[in-house]
C-alpha cells in the first residue's frame, strides 16, 4: 500500500499551532472527521484510548498516533508538522514536532500494520525527516511523505 492511498492533501498540515498532546489529537480528529464523515469525538476517544495503553511518541521528535475505527471501510491518515515541539510523553522524553496519525477500520487492522511499518520506516529516514521539518507548506509536506 502506498501512503497516498490513506493520506490526502487536506489531511496534511504544516506549521500547526498546538500546545499539547491532547490538542494535537483533537486537531487530527477534526481533520479526519471532515475527510471521513465520522464523528470527531469518537476519533479523538479512539486515539486517546490507544495513548493510555502506551505512548505513540516513538522518539526523535516523532509520534504515530493510531487507532481502530468501527464505522468505516477506509483508512485515514493525518500528517501534522507542529510550529513548536510539544510534550508527547515520548519514549526518549523528547518533544514531538511531526505527527503521522493512522485510523484504520477494525476489519483491516492486519492490512494496515504494513502501512504503520511503512510510515515508521519513512519517518526514521534522516533525510526525509529533515525535509519534513523544513517544509513550509501543506503541499510540500504531502509531496515529501507520498513520494517514492
Phi and psi in degrees as a GROMACS rama.xvg file:
@    title "Ramachandran Plot"
@    xaxis  label "Phi"
@    yaxis  label "Psi"
@TYPE xy
-89.713  148.508  UNK-2
-64.1563  -27.8263  UNK-3
-70.4875  -6.81816  UNK-4
-80.44  -20.4633  UNK-5
-117.644  -22.0113  UNK-6
-105.545  129.597  UNK-7
-114.378  161.186  UNK-8
-60.9959  -36.3025  UNK-9
-74.1197  -6.07759  UNK-10
-110.048  21.7518  UNK-11
-122.41  120.036  UNK-12
-132.986  129.812  UNK-13
-102.881  157.907  UNK-14
50.4038  44.933  UNK-15
-74.6898  130.552  UNK-16
-83.9594  116.896  UNK-17
-151.57  132.897  UNK-18
-112.223  -7.53713  UNK-19
-154.238  163.321  UNK-20
-58.0831  -45.1628  UNK-21
-59.2691  -45.9092  UNK-22
-65.1771  -39.0959  UNK-23
-60.0716  -44.3197  UNK-24
-66.5351  -33.9079  UNK-25
-65.2836  -44.1521  UNK-26
-61.9233  -45.4783  UNK-27
-58.5794  -45.2392  UNK-28
-62.2757  -42.1218  UNK-29
-64.324  -44.781  UNK-30
-63.8424  -45.0326  UNK-31
-64.3964  -36.9981  UNK-32
-64.88  -44.0052  UNK-33
-60.8346  -42.363  UNK-34
-73.9711  -30.717  UNK-35
-106.338  -18.8563  UNK-36
80.99  4.4407  UNK-37
-84.5328  166.556  UNK-38
-77.3006  124.506  UNK-39
-63.6488  -33.8927  UNK-40
-65.0218  -42.1167  UNK-41
-64.3335  -40.9487  UNK-42
-64.3032  -42.0063  UNK-43
-61.0803  -48.7848  UNK-44
-60.0842  -39.2165  UNK-45
-59.451  -48.2994  UNK-46
-71.9648  -37.0607  UNK-47
-62.9617  -42.6736  UNK-48
-62.2042  -37.7399  UNK-49
-65.8494  -38.5237  UNK-50
-64.8888  -30.1701  UNK-51
-67.752  -27.3153  UNK-52
-70.9156  -36.5337  UNK-53
170.97  149.381  UNK-54
-63.1666  147.657  UNK-55
-102.04  10.6611  UNK-56
-77.407  103.742  UNK-57
-88.0302  -0.326575  UNK-58
105.354  166.585  UNK-59
61.6032  27.5449  UNK-60
80.2375  15.9824  UNK-61
-118.763  140.437  UNK-62
-130.211  143.81  UNK-63
-125.678  72.5701  UNK-64
-63.6506  141.566  UNK-65
-154.222  165.116  UNK-66
-170.623  170.589  UNK-67
-101.998  136.217  UNK-68
-116.635  140.773  UNK-69
-88.3109  -40.1335  UNK-70
-94.468  37.228  UNK-71
-147.2  156.189  UNK-72
-116.203  8.73803  UNK-73
-131.076  133.499  UNK-74
-74.5423  149.555  UNK-75
-131.157  131.75  UNK-76
-114.372  149.119  UNK-77
-133.895  132.298  UNK-78
-117.708  122.924  UNK-79
-120.807  137.218  UNK-80
-113.82  114.284  UNK-81
-79.8158  139.849  UNK-82
-61.5014  -42.2519  UNK-83
-125.355  137.704  UNK-84
-59.3616  146.156  UNK-85
-121.879  154.464  UNK-86
-70.1718  127.59  UNK-87
-129.318  13.7876  UNK-88
52.7548  39.9115  UNK-89
-64.8327  159.2  UNK-90
-63.102  -25.2616  UNK-91
-102.015  8.43251  UNK-92
62.9791  12.016  UNK-93
-88.8766  147.784  UNK-94
-68.1561  158.737  UNK-95
-108.567  137.068  UNK-96
-126.55  -9.16125  UNK-97
-123.199  121.085  UNK-98
-122.227  127.783  UNK-99
-124.085  104.773  UNK-100
-96.3106  146.125  UNK-101
-135.095  122.6  UNK-102
-114.126  121.432  UNK-103
-121.498  146.292  UNK-104
-60.4563  139.359  UNK-105
-52.6831  -35.1246  UNK-106
-76.1751  -10.5483  UNK-107
-118.326  21.8747  UNK-108
-57.9795  -43.3215  UNK-109
-63.0123  -42.0863  UNK-110
-58.2489  -42.4666  UNK-111
-86.3301  -3.98602  UNK-112
-61.2342  -35.4131  UNK-113
-66.2663  -38.2516  UNK-114
-64.8821  -43.9148  UNK-115
-60.065  -42.7356  UNK-116
-63.7704  -41.3188  UNK-117
-62.9176  -43.6428  UNK-118
-61.3588  -47.8358  UNK-119
-61.8098  -41.2343  UNK-120
-62.465  -45.1798  UNK-121
-64.486  -40.9961  UNK-122
-73.4255  -18.0659  UNK-123
-83.7475  -11.0698  UNK-124
-76.4051  118.183  UNK-125
-58.8671  -39.7139  UNK-126
-66.2754  -43.134  UNK-127
-63.711  -43.668  UNK-128
-61.8178  -41.5924  UNK-129
-62.7559  -43.0002  UNK-130
-61.0761  -43.5579  UNK-131
-61.8248  -41.6261  UNK-132
-70.2149  -27.6545  UNK-133
-92.0114  -6.83756  UNK-134
-61.7625  142.442  UNK-135
-115.565  1.64723  UNK-136
-147.532  162.992  UNK-137
-59.09  -42.3057  UNK-138
-62.2098  -43.5554  UNK-139
-57.9474  -49.0164  UNK-140
-57.5042  -47.9387  UNK-141
-60.5725  -46.5364  UNK-142
-62.1433  -43.8741  UNK-143
-61.3909  -43.7316  UNK-144
-74.7299  -28.7986  UNK-145
-100.952  -7.42067  UNK-146
-71.8098  150.607  UNK-147
